[in-house]
Amino acid sequence: MAARKPTTRTAKPAAPATPPPCEPCDGTGQVAVTVRVGRRHRVVGSQEGMCLACFGTGTA
Ligand SMILES: [Zn+2]
């Protein structure tokens, strides 16, 4: 009578799923924000602002 060895399952670590990049910022975590100034809200340019969709993480 042979004692059966309990089959030890080697737990394979799940492959790290790469999170999809955020769409509005394209994964950068920053988006261009138009800067308006004055009463007429004249656009004077744009600056980098934190993406509100991913909160600067760059991943959705
Ligand atoms: Zn984003």
N, CA, C, O and the ligand as a Tripos MOL2 file, in Angstrom:
@<TRIPOS>MOLECULE
protein
  241   239    61     0     0
PROTEIN
NO_CHARGES

@<TRIPOS>ATOM
      1 N           0.8610   -1.2020    0.0000 N.3       1 MET1
      2 CA          0.0000    0.0000    0.0000 C.3       1 MET1
      3 C           0.8890    1.2410    0.0000 C.2       1 MET1
      4 O           1.5740    1.5510    0.9750 O.2       1 MET1
      5 N           0.8500    1.8880   -1.0600 N.am      2 ALA2
      6 CA          1.7000    3.0710   -1.1890 C.3       2 ALA2
      7 C           0.9360    4.3170   -0.7790 C.2       2 ALA2
      8 O          -0.1910    4.5660   -1.2060 O.2       2 ALA2
      9 N           1.5940    5.0760    0.0570 N.am      3 ALA3
     10 CA          0.9600    6.3090    0.4940 C.3       3 ALA3
     11 C           0.9880    7.3270   -0.6400 C.2       3 ALA3
     12 O           2.0400    7.6290   -1.2040 O.2       3 ALA3
     13 N          -0.1630    7.8320   -0.9480 N.am      4 ARG4
     14 CA         -0.2300    8.8030   -2.0450 C.3       4 ARG4
     15 C           0.1780   10.1920   -1.5760 C.2       4 ARG4
     16 O          -0.2530   10.6980   -0.5400 O.2       4 ARG4
     17 N           0.9980   10.7500   -2.3690 N.am      5 LYS5
     18 CA          1.4160   12.1130   -2.0230 C.3       5 LYS5
     19 C           0.3110   13.0990   -2.4060 C.2       5 LYS5
     20 O          -0.2420   13.0640   -3.5050 O.2       5 LYS5
     21 N           0.0320   13.9340   -1.4930 N.am      6 PRO6
     22 CA         -0.9490   14.9630   -1.8610 C.3       6 PRO6
     23 C          -0.3660   15.8790   -2.9460 C.2       6 PRO6
     24 O           0.7320   16.4210   -2.8170 O.2       6 PRO6
     25 N          -1.1300   16.0210   -3.9880 N.am      7 THR7
     26 CA         -0.6440   16.8590   -5.0860 C.3       7 THR7
     27 C          -0.5650   18.3220   -4.6420 C.2       7 THR7
     28 O          -1.5530   18.9690   -4.2960 O.2       7 THR7
     29 N           0.6400   18.7750   -4.6750 N.am      8 THR8
     30 CA          0.8240   20.1870   -4.2840 C.3       8 THR8
     31 C           0.7260   21.0570   -5.5180 C.2       8 THR8
     32 O           1.5110   20.9300   -6.4580 O.2       8 THR8
     33 N          -0.2160   21.9070   -5.4970 N.am      9 ARG9
     34 CA         -0.4090   22.7990   -6.6410 C.3       9 ARG9
     35 C           0.5140   24.0150   -6.4930 C.2       9 ARG9
     36 O           0.4890   24.7370   -5.4960 O.2       9 ARG9
     37 N           1.2930   24.1930   -7.4950 N.am     10 THR10
     38 CA          2.1350   25.3890   -7.4600 C.3      10 THR10
     39 C           1.3000   26.5930   -7.8850 C.2      10 THR10
     40 O           0.8490   26.7130   -9.0240 O.2      10 THR10
     41 N           1.1250   27.4520   -6.9290 N.am     11 ALA11
     42 CA          0.3030   28.6300   -7.2210 C.3      11 ALA11
     43 C           1.0570   29.5560   -8.1660 C.2      11 ALA11
     44 O           2.0620   30.1720   -7.8120 O.2      11 ALA11
     45 N           0.5360   29.6230   -9.3630 N.am     12 LYS12
     46 CA          1.1830   30.5180  -10.3240 C.3      12 LYS12
     47 C           0.7370   31.9550  -10.0630 C.2      12 LYS12
     48 O          -0.4560   32.2450   -9.9670 O.2      12 LYS12
     49 N           1.6910   32.8170   -9.9540 N.am     13 PRO13
     50 CA          1.3000   34.2230   -9.7700 C.3      13 PRO13
     51 C           0.6100   34.7540  -11.0220 C.2      13 PRO13
     52 O           1.1010   34.6140  -12.1420 O.2      13 PRO13
     53 N          -0.5210   35.3520  -10.7930 N.am     14 ALA14
     54 CA         -1.2690   35.8760  -11.9330 C.3      14 ALA14
     55 C          -0.4680   36.9590  -12.6370 C.2      14 ALA14
     56 O           0.1500   37.8160  -12.0040 O.2      14 ALA14
     57 N          -0.4940   36.8990  -13.9400 N.am     15 ALA15
     58 CA          0.2260   37.9100  -14.7100 C.3      15 ALA15
     59 C          -0.3540   39.2840  -14.4180 C.2      15 ALA15
     60 O          -1.5660   39.4900  -14.4840 O.2      15 ALA15
     61 N           0.5110   40.1970  -14.1030 N.am     16 PRO16
     62 CA          0.0180   41.5610  -13.8040 C.3      16 PRO16
     63 C          -0.6470   42.1800  -15.0210 C.2      16 PRO16
     64 O          -0.0170   42.4360  -16.0470 O.2      16 PRO16
     65 N          -1.9080   42.4030  -14.8710 N.am     17 ALA17
     66 CA         -2.6390   43.0070  -15.9850 C.3      17 ALA17
     67 C          -2.3080   44.4880  -16.0770 C.2      17 ALA17
     68 O          -2.4900   45.2520  -15.1290 O.2      17 ALA17
     69 N          -1.8330   44.8530  -17.2080 N.am     18 THR18
     70 CA         -1.5020   46.2680  -17.3780 C.3      18 THR18
     71 C          -2.7820   47.0820  -17.4560 C.2      18 THR18
     72 O          -3.6290   46.8540  -18.3200 O.2      18 THR18
     73 N          -2.9070   48.0200  -16.5550 N.am     19 PRO19
     74 CA         -4.1180   48.8420  -16.5610 C.3      19 PRO19
     75 C          -4.1990   49.6790  -17.8250 C.2      19 PRO19
     76 O          -3.1880   50.1800  -18.3160 O.2      19 PRO19
     77 N          -5.3810   49.8230  -18.3360 N.am     20 PRO20
     78 CA         -5.5430   50.6200  -19.5550 C.3      20 PRO20
     79 C          -5.2260   52.0830  -19.2790 C.2      20 PRO20
     80 O          -5.6000   52.6230  -18.2380 O.2      20 PRO20
     81 N          -4.5530   52.7060  -20.1960 N.am     21 PRO21
     82 CA         -4.2270   54.1170  -20.0090 C.3      21 PRO21
     83 C          -5.4710   54.9850  -20.0430 C.2      21 PRO21
     84 O          -6.4510   54.6880  -20.7260 O.2      21 PRO21
     85 N          -5.3980   56.0480  -19.2970 N.am     22 CYS22
     86 CA         -6.5170   56.9780  -19.2360 C.3      22 CYS22
     87 C          -6.7000   57.6480  -20.5950 C.2      22 CYS22
     88 O          -5.7300   57.9950  -21.2690 O.2      22 CYS22
     89 N          -7.9430   57.8200  -20.9770 N.am     23 GLU23
     90 CA         -8.2100   58.3700  -22.3090 C.3      23 GLU23
     91 C          -7.9730   59.8790  -22.4310 C.2      23 GLU23
     92 O          -7.2850   60.3120  -23.3550 O.2      23 GLU23
     93 N          -8.5170   60.6750  -21.5350 N.am     24 PRO24
     94 CA         -8.3520   62.1310  -21.6980 C.3      24 PRO24
     95 C          -6.8900   62.5720  -21.6890 C.2      24 PRO24
     96 O          -6.5150   63.4950  -22.4120 O.2      24 PRO24
     97 N          -6.0710   61.9230  -20.8800 N.am     25 CYS25
     98 CA         -4.6880   62.3730  -20.7640 C.3      25 CYS25
     99 C          -3.7400   61.4370  -21.4930 C.2      25 CYS25
    100 O          -2.5340   61.6780  -21.5300 O.2      25 CYS25
    101 N          -4.2750   60.3700  -22.0720 N.am     26 ASP26
    102 CA         -3.4580   59.4160  -22.8220 C.3      26 ASP26
    103 C          -2.3810   58.7910  -21.9460 C.2      26 ASP26
    104 O          -1.2860   58.4900  -22.4200 O.2      26 ASP26
    105 N          -2.6890   58.6000  -20.6850 N.am     27 GLY27
    106 CA         -1.7570   57.9170  -19.8100 C.3      27 GLY27
    107 C          -0.6920   58.7950  -19.1900 C.2      27 GLY27
    108 O           0.1760   58.3060  -18.4680 O.2      27 GLY27
    109 N          -0.7490   60.0720  -19.4600 N.am     28 THR28
    110 CA          0.2840   60.9410  -18.9160 C.3      28 THR28
    111 C          -0.0980   61.4900  -17.5500 C.2      28 THR28
    112 O           0.7620   61.8930  -16.7670 O.2      28 THR28
    113 N          -1.3840   61.5030  -17.2760 N.am     29 GLY29
    114 CA         -1.8270   62.0300  -15.9920 C.3      29 GLY29
    115 C          -2.0090   63.5350  -16.0050 C.2      29 GLY29
    116 O          -2.4450   64.1370  -15.0240 O.2      29 GLY29
    117 N          -1.6650   64.1260  -17.1380 N.am     30 GLN30
    118 CA         -1.8260   65.5700  -17.2350 C.3      30 GLN30
    119 C          -2.5490   65.9160  -18.5200 C.2      30 GLN30
    120 O          -2.3690   65.2690  -19.5520 O.2      30 GLN30
    121 N          -3.3620   66.9410  -18.4370 N.am     31 VAL31
    122 CA         -4.0750   67.3840  -19.6170 C.3      31 VAL31
    123 C          -3.8440   68.8730  -19.8070 C.2      31 VAL31
    124 O          -3.5720   69.5980  -18.8500 O.2      31 VAL31
    125 N          -3.9530   69.3170  -21.0410 N.am     32 ALA32
    126 CA         -3.7670   70.7380  -21.3190 C.3      32 ALA32
    127 C          -5.0180   71.4980  -20.9260 C.2      32 ALA32
    128 O          -6.1240   71.1540  -21.3420 O.2      32 ALA32
    129 N          -4.8390   72.5070  -20.1430 N.am     33 VAL33
    130 CA         -5.9650   73.3220  -19.6990 C.3      33 VAL33
    131 C          -5.8160   74.7100  -20.2850 C.2      33 VAL33
    132 O          -4.7730   75.3480  -20.1480 O.2      33 VAL33
    133 N          -6.8700   75.1690  -20.9390 N.am     34 THR34
    134 CA         -6.8060   76.5080  -21.5250 C.3      34 THR34
    135 C          -6.9200   77.5550  -20.4340 C.2      34 THR34
    136 O          -7.7690   77.4760  -19.5460 O.2      34 THR34
    137 N          -6.0510   78.5230  -20.5290 N.am     35 VAL35
    138 CA         -6.0370   79.5860  -19.5320 C.3      35 VAL35
    139 C          -6.7380   80.8060  -20.1070 C.2      35 VAL35
    140 O          -6.3250   81.3410  -21.1360 O.2      35 VAL35
    141 N          -7.7830   81.2350  -19.4480 N.am     36 ARG36
    142 CA         -8.5240   82.4000  -19.9040 C.3      36 ARG36
    143 C          -8.3190   83.5260  -18.8970 C.2      36 ARG36
    144 O          -8.2010   83.3010  -17.6920 O.2      36 ARG36
    145 N          -8.2820   84.7190  -19.4190 N.am     37 VAL37
    146 CA         -8.0270   85.8500  -18.5400 C.3      37 VAL37
    147 C          -8.9120   87.0180  -18.9510 C.2      37 VAL37
    148 O          -9.2980   87.1500  -20.1120 O.2      37 VAL37
    149 N          -9.2180   87.8420  -17.9930 N.am     38 GLY38
    150 CA         -9.9870   89.0530  -18.2860 C.3      38 GLY38
    151 C         -11.4800   88.7980  -18.2900 C.2      38 GLY38
    152 O         -11.9540   87.6680  -18.1630 O.2      38 GLY38
    153 N         -12.1940   89.8900  -18.4390 N.am     39 ARG39
    154 CA        -13.6580   89.7790  -18.4150 C.3      39 ARG39
    155 C         -14.1910   89.0800  -19.6570 C.2      39 ARG39
    156 O         -15.2360   88.4300  -19.6330 O.2      39 ARG39
    157 N         -13.4400   89.2350  -20.7450 N.am     40 ARG40
    158 CA        -13.9130   88.6170  -21.9900 C.3      40 ARG40
    159 C         -13.4210   87.1870  -22.1200 C.2      40 ARG40
    160 O         -13.6620   86.5200  -23.1260 O.2      40 ARG40
    161 N         -12.7410   86.7360  -21.1090 N.am     41 HIS41
    162 CA        -12.2140   85.3640  -21.0890 C.3      41 HIS41
    163 C         -11.3520   85.0800  -22.3200 C.2      41 HIS41
    164 O         -11.5350   84.1010  -23.0440 O.2      41 HIS41
    165 N         -10.4290   85.9720  -22.5020 N.am     42 ARG42
    166 CA         -9.5310   85.8040  -23.6390 C.3      42 ARG42
    167 C          -8.5780   84.6430  -23.3500 C.2      42 ARG42
    168 O          -7.9850   84.5610  -22.2740 O.2      42 ARG42
    169 N          -8.4480   83.7720  -24.3060 N.am     43 VAL43
    170 CA         -7.5590   82.6250  -24.1260 C.3      43 VAL43
    171 C          -6.1180   83.0800  -24.3180 C.2      43 VAL43
    172 O          -5.7340   83.5330  -25.3970 O.2      43 VAL43
    173 N          -5.3430   82.9560  -23.2750 N.am     44 VAL44
    174 CA         -3.9590   83.4150  -23.3460 C.3      44 VAL44
    175 C          -2.9940   82.2540  -23.5440 C.2      44 VAL44
    176 O          -1.7970   82.4520  -23.7540 O.2      44 VAL44
    177 N          -3.5150   81.0800  -23.4780 N.am     45 GLY45
    178 CA         -2.6170   79.9370  -23.6720 C.3      45 GLY45
    179 C          -3.1400   78.7170  -22.9510 C.2      45 GLY45
    180 O          -4.2940   78.6540  -22.5290 O.2      45 GLY45
    181 N          -2.2730   77.7740  -22.8270 N.am     46 SER46
    182 CA         -2.6830   76.5630  -22.1360 C.3      46 SER46
    183 C          -1.5680   76.1180  -21.2030 C.2      46 SER46
    184 O          -0.3870   76.3780  -21.4360 O.2      46 SER46
    185 N          -1.9690   75.4540  -20.1660 N.am     47 GLN47
    186 CA         -0.9780   74.9410  -19.2250 C.3      47 GLN47
    187 C          -1.3350   73.5000  -18.8650 C.2      47 GLN47
    188 O          -2.4490   73.0290  -19.0960 O.2      47 GLN47
    189 N          -0.3740   72.8440  -18.3080 N.am     48 GLU48
    190 CA         -0.6170   71.4620  -17.9270 C.3      48 GLU48
    191 C          -1.4050   71.4110  -16.6300 C.2      48 GLU48
    192 O          -1.0710   72.0800  -15.6530 O.2      48 GLU48
    193 N          -2.4380   70.6190  -16.6410 N.am     49 GLY49
    194 CA         -3.2220   70.4600  -15.4330 C.3      49 GLY49
    195 C          -3.4300   68.9940  -15.1390 C.2      49 GLY49
    196 O          -3.3430   68.1520  -16.0330 O.2      49 GLY49
    197 N          -3.6990   68.6960  -13.9060 N.am     50 MET50
    198 CA         -3.8940   67.3050  -13.5390 C.3      50 MET50
    199 C          -5.1720   66.7720  -14.1700 C.2      50 MET50
    200 O          -6.2110   67.4310  -14.1670 O.2      50 MET50
    201 N          -5.0710   65.5800  -14.7010 N.am     51 CYS51
    202 CA         -6.2320   64.9550  -15.3130 C.3      51 CYS51
    203 C          -7.2380   64.5930  -14.2230 C.2      51 CYS51
    204 O          -6.9040   63.9400  -13.2340 O.2      51 CYS51
    205 N          -8.4650   65.0310  -14.4290 N.am     52 LEU52
    206 CA         -9.4810   64.7720  -13.4180 C.3      52 LEU52
    207 C         -10.1080   63.4000  -13.5950 C.2      52 LEU52
    208 O         -10.8200   62.9090  -12.7190 O.2      52 LEU52
    209 N          -9.8340   62.7910  -14.7370 N.am     53 ALA53
    210 CA        -10.4250   61.4770  -14.9820 C.3      53 ALA53
    211 C          -9.6750   60.3780  -14.2410 C.2      53 ALA53
    212 O         -10.2660   59.3970  -13.7880 O.2      53 ALA53
    213 N          -8.3590   60.5620  -14.1270 N.am     54 CYS54
    214 CA         -7.5580   59.5290  -13.4560 C.3      54 CYS54
    215 C          -6.8370   60.1020  -12.2400 C.2      54 CYS54
    216 O          -6.0890   59.3910  -11.5680 O.2      54 CYS54
    217 N          -7.0580   61.3730  -11.9580 N.am     55 PHE55
    218 CA         -6.4240   62.0420  -10.8220 C.3      55 PHE55
    219 C          -4.9020   61.9760  -10.8960 C.2      55 PHE55
    220 O          -4.2160   61.8240   -9.8860 O.2      55 PHE55
    221 N          -4.4010   62.0930  -12.1090 N.am     56 GLY56
    222 CA         -2.9560   62.1740  -12.2710 C.3      56 GLY56
    223 C          -2.2300   60.8440  -12.2840 C.2      56 GLY56
    224 O          -1.0020   60.8030  -12.3450 O.2      56 GLY56
    225 N          -2.9810   59.7620  -12.2260 N.am     57 THR57
    226 CA         -2.3100   58.4660  -12.2060 C.3      57 THR57
    227 C          -2.0020   57.9900  -13.6160 C.2      57 THR57
    228 O          -1.0490   57.2410  -13.8320 O.2      57 THR57
    229 N          -2.8080   58.4230  -14.5720 N.am     58 GLY58
    230 CA         -2.5530   58.0370  -15.9590 C.3      58 GLY58
    231 C          -3.2150   56.7350  -16.3570 C.2      58 GLY58
    232 O          -3.1560   56.3340  -17.5190 O.2      58 GLY58
    233 N          -3.8450   56.0720  -15.3970 N.am     59 THR59
    234 CA         -4.5170   54.8200  -15.7150 C.3      59 THR59
    235 C          -5.9950   54.9410  -15.4130 C.2      59 THR59
    236 O          -6.4000   55.5940  -14.4520 O.2      59 THR59
    237 N          -6.7770   54.3120  -16.2370 N.am     60 ALA60
    238 CA         -8.2300   54.4070  -16.0660 C.3      60 ALA60
    239 C          -8.6930   53.5360  -14.9040 C.2      60 ALA60
    240 O          -9.8860   53.4860  -14.6070 O.2      60 ALA60
    241 ZN         -6.1560   60.8550  -17.1160 Zn       61 ZN61
@<TRIPOS>BOND
     1     1     2 1
     2     2     3 1
     3     3     4 2
     4     3     5 am
     5     5     6 1
     6     6     7 1
     7     7     8 2
     8     7     9 am
     9     9    10 1
    10    10    11 1
    11    11    12 2
    12    11    13 am
    13    13    14 1
    14    14    15 1
    15    15    16 2
    16    15    17 am
    17    17    18 1
    18    18    19 1
    19    19    20 2
    20    19    21 am
    21    21    22 1
    22    22    23 1
    23    23    24 2
    24    23    25 am
    25    25    26 1
    26    26    27 1
    27    27    28 2
    28    27    29 am
    29    29    30 1
    30    30    31 1
    31    31    32 2
    32    31    33 am
    33    33    34 1
    34    34    35 1
    35    35    36 2
    36    35    37 am
    37    37    38 1
    38    38    39 1
    39    39    40 2
    40    39    41 am
    41    41    42 1
    42    42    43 1
    43    43    44 2
    44    43    45 am
    45    45    46 1
    46    46    47 1
    47    47    48 2
    48    47    49 am
    49    49    50 1
    50    50    51 1
    51    51    52 2
    52    51    53 am
    53    53    54 1
    54    54    55 1
    55    55    56 2
    56    55    57 am
    57    57    58 1
    58    58    59 1
    59    59    60 2
    60    59    61 am
    61    61    62 1
    62    62    63 1
    63    63    64 2
    64    63    65 am
    65    65    66 1
    66    66    67 1
    67    67    68 2
    68    67    69 am
    69    69    70 1
    70    70    71 1
    71    71    72 2
    72    71    73 am
    73    73    74 1
    74    74    75 1
    75    75    76 2
    76    75    77 am
    77    77    78 1
    78    78    79 1
    79    79    80 2
    80    79    81 am
    81    81    82 1
    82    82    83 1
    83    83    84 2
    84    83    85 am
    85    85    86 1
    86    86    87 1
    87    87    88 2
    88    87    89 am
    89    89    90 1
    90    90    91 1
    91    91    92 2
    92    91    93 am
    93    93    94 1
    94    94    95 1
    95    95    96 2
    96    95    97 am
    97    97    98 1
    98    98    99 1
    99    99   100 2
   100    99   101 am
   101   101   102 1
   102   102   103 1
   103   103   104 2
   104   103   105 am
   105   105   106 1
   106   106   107 1
   107   107   108 2
   108   107   109 am
   109   109   110 1
   110   110   111 1
   111   111   112 2
   112   111   113 am
   113   113   114 1
   114   114   115 1
   115   115   116 2
   116   115   117 am
   117   117   118 1
   118   118   119 1
   119   119   120 2
   120   119   121 am
   121   121   122 1
   122   122   123 1
   123   123   124 2
   124   123   125 am
   125   125   126 1
   126   126   127 1
   127   127   128 2
   128   127   129 am
   129   129   130 1
   130   130   131 1
   131   131   132 2
   132   131   133 am
   133   133   134 1
   134   134   135 1
   135   135   136 2
   136   135   137 am
   137   137   138 1
   138   138   139 1
   139   139   140 2
   140   139   141 am
   141   141   142 1
   142   142   143 1
   143   143   144 2
   144   143   145 am
   145   145   146 1
   146   146   147 1
   147   147   148 2
   148   147   149 am
   149   149   150 1
   150   150   151 1
   151   151   152 2
   152   151   153 am
   153   153   154 1
   154   154   155 1
   155   155   156 2
   156   155   157 am
   157   157   158 1
   158   158   159 1
   159   159   160 2
   160   159   161 am
   161   161   162 1
   162   162   163 1
   163   163   164 2
   164   163   165 am
   165   165   166 1
   166   166   167 1
   167   167   168 2
   168   167   169 am
   169   169   170 1
   170   170   171 1
   171   171   172 2
   172   171   173 am
   173   173   174 1
   174   174   175 1
   175   175   176 2
   176   175   177 am
   177   177   178 1
   178   178   179 1
   179   179   180 2
   180   179   181 am
   181   181   182 1
   182   182   183 1
   183   183   184 2
   184   183   185 am
   185   185   186 1
   186   186   187 1
   187   187   188 2
   188   187   189 am
   189   189   190 1
   190   190   191 1
   191   191   192 2
   192   191   193 am
   193   193   194 1
   194   194   195 1
   195   195   196 2
   196   195   197 am
   197   197   198 1
   198   198   199 1
   199   199   200 2
   200   199   201 am
   201   201   202 1
   202   202   203 1
   203   203   204 2
   204   203   205 am
   205   205   206 1
   206   206   207 1
   207   207   208 2
   208   207   209 am
   209   209   210 1
   210   210   211 1
   211   211   212 2
   212   211   213 am
   213   213   214 1
   214   214   215 1
   215   215   216 2
   216   215   217 am
   217   217   218 1
   218   218   219 1
   219   219   220 2
   220   219   221 am
   221   221   222 1
   222   222   223 1
   223   223   224 2
   224   223   225 am
   225   225   226 1
   226   226   227 1
   227   227   228 2
   228   227   229 am
   229   229   230 1
   230   230   231 1
   231   231   232 2
   232   231   233 am
   233   233   234 1
   234   234   235 1
   235   235   236 2
   236   235   237 am
   237   237   238 1
   238   238   239 1
   239   239   240 2
@<TRIPOS>SUBSTRUCTURE
     1 MET1         2 RESIDUE 1 A MET
     2 ALA2         6 RESIDUE 1 A ALA
     3 ALA3        10 RESIDUE 1 A ALA
     4 ARG4        14 RESIDUE 1 A ARG
     5 LYS5        18 RESIDUE 1 A LYS
     6 PRO6        22 RESIDUE 1 A PRO
     7 THR7        26 RESIDUE 1 A THR
     8 THR8        30 RESIDUE 1 A THR
     9 ARG9        34 RESIDUE 1 A ARG
    10 THR10       38 RESIDUE 1 A THR
    11 ALA11       42 RESIDUE 1 A ALA
    12 LYS12       46 RESIDUE 1 A LYS
    13 PRO13       50 RESIDUE 1 A PRO
    14 ALA14       54 RESIDUE 1 A ALA
    15 ALA15       58 RESIDUE 1 A ALA
    16 PRO16       62 RESIDUE 1 A PRO
    17 ALA17       66 RESIDUE 1 A ALA
    18 THR18       70 RESIDUE 1 A THR
    19 PRO19       74 RESIDUE 1 A PRO
    20 PRO20       78 RESIDUE 1 A PRO
    21 PRO21       82 RESIDUE 1 A PRO
    22 CYS22       86 RESIDUE 1 A CYS
    23 GLU23       90 RESIDUE 1 A GLU
    24 PRO24       94 RESIDUE 1 A PRO
    25 CYS25       98 RESIDUE 1 A CYS
    26 ASP26      102 RESIDUE 1 A ASP
    27 GLY27      106 RESIDUE 1 A GLY
    28 THR28      110 RESIDUE 1 A THR
    29 GLY29      114 RESIDUE 1 A GLY
    30 GLN30      118 RESIDUE 1 A GLN
    31 VAL31      122 RESIDUE 1 A VAL
    32 ALA32      126 RESIDUE 1 A ALA
    33 VAL33      130 RESIDUE 1 A VAL
    34 THR34      134 RESIDUE 1 A THR
    35 VAL35      138 RESIDUE 1 A VAL
    36 ARG36      142 RESIDUE 1 A ARG
    37 VAL37      146 RESIDUE 1 A VAL
    38 GLY38      150 RESIDUE 1 A GLY
    39 ARG39      154 RESIDUE 1 A ARG
    40 ARG40      158 RESIDUE 1 A ARG
    41 HIS41      162 RESIDUE 1 A HIS
    42 ARG42      166 RESIDUE 1 A ARG
    43 VAL43      170 RESIDUE 1 A VAL
    44 VAL44      174 RESIDUE 1 A VAL
    45 GLY45      178 RESIDUE 1 A GLY
    46 SER46      182 RESIDUE 1 A SER
    47 GLN47      186 RESIDUE 1 A GLN
    48 GLU48      190 RESIDUE 1 A GLU
    49 GLY49      194 RESIDUE 1 A GLY
    50 MET50      198 RESIDUE 1 A MET
    51 CYS51      202 RESIDUE 1 A CYS
    52 LEU52      206 RESIDUE 1 A LEU
    53 ALA53      210 RESIDUE 1 A ALA
    54 CYS54      214 RESIDUE 1 A CYS
    55 PHE55      218 RESIDUE 1 A PHE
    56 GLY56      222 RESIDUE 1 A GLY
    57 THR57      226 RESIDUE 1 A THR
    58 GLY58      230 RESIDUE 1 A GLY
    59 THR59      234 RESIDUE 1 A THR
    60 ALA60      238 RESIDUE 1 A ALA
    61 ZN61       241 GROUP 0 **** ****
